[in-house]
Amino acid sequence: MLLIFIFWAERVTVNRHLGMSPYRMAHGCEPILPFDLREPTWLVAPMQPPMTTQDLIATRARQLEKREEDIEIMCERVRKFRQAAADRTNPPYPGLRPPNDLRPGTLVLVKNKKIEIEHNRKPKPKWLGPFVVLKRHPGGSYILAKLDRSVIVDRVAAFRIRLYILRADVH
C-alpha cells in the first residue's frame, strides 16, 4: 500500500530537470492533494529547506499516507503549543477576572447583557460602570451602587462582573 503513495508523491513532486511536476506537465496546474483540503497546516510535519529529492518524495508519500500515529503526534504538539500560549497570555492579566469574593468598596464593571440581542449593538457600550460593590449575597450575586452611592435595585450575577482597574496618572 505504501508503494501507491510513493508513486503518487513522485508524480506531484517538482522534477529538478524540468522545473515542474509530471502532473503539472500533463494538466497545466498544480495538484490539489487531500491533505491540502482536509488537514490543517499543523498536521504536516515541518520540512527543512535543504532536502534531497528522495527525502521530499518520502515526506510527501508520508503525508499522503496520513498515518494515525502522525496525526496523534501532531495533535499532541498542537495541544502543548496552545496550552503554552494560554499560559503565556494569562499571567499578564491577573486582575480582569474577579476573585470569588469581592470586598465592599471594590470598583467593578458590569457586562451590558441587554445589547447582546440587538442588531445595532456594535456602537453601544459593552461594559457599564464603574460601580462600587456594596454586598455579596450567599448565592454569589452582588449588590452594587453607583459612584455617588445610589444603590442599584437589581442583583448582578458574578459572571457579569469584571474588576475596574484605575489608571495611575491621567491628565
C-alpha positions as CSV (number, residue, x, y, z in Angstrom):
1,M,0.0,0.0,0.0
2,L,2.9,2.4,0.7
3,L,4.1,1.9,-2.8
4,I,0.9,3.7,-4.1
5,F,1.7,6.7,-2.0
6,I,5.3,6.8,-3.1
7,F,4.3,6.7,-6.8
8,W,1.7,9.4,-6.2
9,A,4.2,11.6,-4.4
10,E,6.7,11.2,-7.1
11,R,4.2,12.3,-9.8
12,V,3.3,15.5,-7.9
13,T,6.8,16.5,-6.8
14,V,8.7,19.0,-8.9
15,N,11.3,17.4,-11.2
16,R,14.6,19.1,-10.8
17,H,15.5,18.9,-14.6
18,L,12.1,20.1,-15.8
19,G,11.3,22.6,-13.1
20,M,7.7,21.3,-12.7
21,S,6.0,18.1,-11.7
22,P,4.8,15.5,-14.1
23,Y,1.3,16.3,-13.0
24,R,1.7,19.9,-14.0
25,M,3.2,18.9,-17.3
26,A,0.2,16.8,-18.1
27,H,-2.6,19.0,-16.7
28,G,-1.1,22.6,-16.7
29,C,-1.8,23.3,-13.0
30,E,-0.5,22.2,-9.6
31,P,-2.4,19.3,-8.0
32,I,-4.7,19.8,-5.0
33,L,-3.8,17.0,-2.7
34,P,-6.1,15.5,0.0
35,F,-4.0,16.9,2.8
36,D,-4.3,20.4,1.3
37,L,-8.1,20.2,1.5
38,R,-8.8,18.2,4.6
39,E,-5.9,18.7,7.0
40,P,-4.9,22.0,8.6
41,T,-1.3,23.0,8.0
42,W,-0.3,22.0,11.5
43,L,-0.7,18.3,10.6
44,V,2.1,18.5,8.1
45,A,5.5,17.7,9.6
46,P,7.9,20.6,9.3
47,M,10.2,20.4,6.3
48,Q,13.8,21.5,6.5
49,P,14.8,23.6,3.4
50,P,17.9,21.7,2.1
51,M,16.2,18.4,1.2
52,T,17.1,15.8,-1.4
53,T,14.5,14.7,-3.9
54,Q,14.3,11.3,-2.3
55,D,13.6,13.0,1.1
56,L,10.9,15.2,-0.4
57,I,9.2,12.3,-2.1
58,A,9.3,10.3,1.1
59,T,7.9,13.2,3.1
60,R,5.1,13.7,0.6
61,A,4.3,9.9,0.5
62,R,4.1,10.0,4.3
63,Q,1.7,13.0,4.1
64,L,-0.5,11.1,1.5
65,E,-0.4,8.0,3.6
66,K,-1.9,10.0,6.5
67,R,-0.8,7.8,9.3
68,E,-2.8,7.8,12.5
69,E,0.3,8.0,14.7
70,D,1.5,11.1,12.8
71,I,-1.8,12.7,13.4
72,E,-1.8,11.9,17.1
73,I,1.8,13.3,17.4
74,M,0.8,16.5,15.6
75,C,-2.4,16.8,17.7
76,E,-0.3,16.4,20.9
77,R,2.1,19.1,19.6
78,V,-0.7,21.5,18.9
79,R,-2.3,20.8,22.3
80,K,1.0,21.6,24.0
81,F,1.5,24.7,21.9
82,R,-2.0,26.0,22.7
83,Q,-1.5,25.3,26.4
84,A,1.8,27.2,26.3
85,A,0.2,30.1,24.5
86,A,-2.6,30.2,27.1
87,D,0.0,30.1,29.9
88,R,1.9,32.9,28.4
89,T,-1.3,35.0,27.9
90,N,-3.0,34.5,31.3
91,P,-0.3,35.8,33.7
92,P,-0.2,39.4,32.3
93,Y,-3.9,39.9,33.0
94,P,-4.4,38.6,36.5
95,G,-6.9,41.2,37.6
96,L,-9.5,41.1,34.9
97,R,-11.5,38.1,36.3
98,P,-12.7,38.9,39.8
99,P,-11.9,36.7,42.7
100,N,-14.7,34.6,44.2
101,D,-15.4,37.2,46.9
102,L,-15.2,40.9,46.1
103,R,-15.0,43.1,49.1
104,P,-17.3,46.0,49.7
105,G,-15.8,49.2,48.1
106,T,-14.2,47.4,45.2
107,L,-14.7,49.1,41.8
108,V,-16.2,46.9,39.1
109,L,-17.6,47.0,35.6
110,V,-20.9,45.2,34.6
111,K,-21.4,43.5,31.3
112,N,-24.3,45.1,29.4
113,K,-26.4,42.0,28.6
114,K,-29.3,43.9,27.1
115,I,-27.4,44.8,23.9
116,E,-26.4,41.2,23.1
117,I,-29.7,40.5,21.3
118,E,-29.9,43.8,19.4
119,H,-28.7,44.2,15.8
120,N,-27.2,47.6,16.3
121,R,-25.1,46.6,19.3
122,K,-21.7,47.4,17.9
123,P,-21.6,51.1,18.8
124,K,-23.2,50.6,22.2
125,P,-21.1,50.2,25.3
126,K,-20.4,46.5,26.1
127,W,-19.5,47.3,29.8
128,L,-21.3,49.6,32.1
129,G,-19.8,51.4,35.1
130,P,-17.7,51.7,37.1
131,F,-19.8,50.6,40.1
132,V,-19.0,50.0,43.8
133,V,-19.6,46.7,45.4
134,L,-21.8,47.0,48.5
135,K,-22.6,43.4,49.4
136,R,-22.2,39.8,48.2
137,H,-25.2,37.5,48.6
138,P,-24.7,33.8,49.6
139,G,-25.8,32.7,46.1
140,G,-22.9,34.6,44.6
141,S,-24.7,37.7,43.2
142,Y,-23.7,41.2,44.2
143,I,-25.5,44.4,45.2
144,L,-23.8,47.3,43.5
145,A,-24.0,51.1,43.8
146,K,-23.1,53.9,41.5
147,L,-20.1,56.1,42.4
148,D,-22.4,58.5,44.3
149,R,-23.6,55.6,46.5
150,S,-27.1,55.4,44.9
151,V,-27.9,51.7,45.2
152,I,-28.8,49.6,42.1
153,V,-32.0,47.7,42.9
154,D,-31.2,44.5,40.8
155,R,-28.7,42.0,41.9
156,V,-25.8,41.4,39.5
157,A,-24.5,37.9,38.8
158,A,-20.8,37.3,39.4
159,F,-20.1,36.2,35.8
160,R,-21.2,39.7,34.5
161,I,-18.7,41.5,36.7
162,R,-15.1,42.4,35.9
163,L,-12.7,44.4,38.1
164,Y,-12.2,48.0,37.2
165,I,-8.6,48.9,37.1
166,L,-7.8,52.6,37.8
167,R,-5.2,54.3,35.7
168,A,-2.3,55.6,37.8
169,D,-1.9,59.0,36.2
170,V,-4.5,60.6,33.9
171,H,-4.1,64.3,32.9
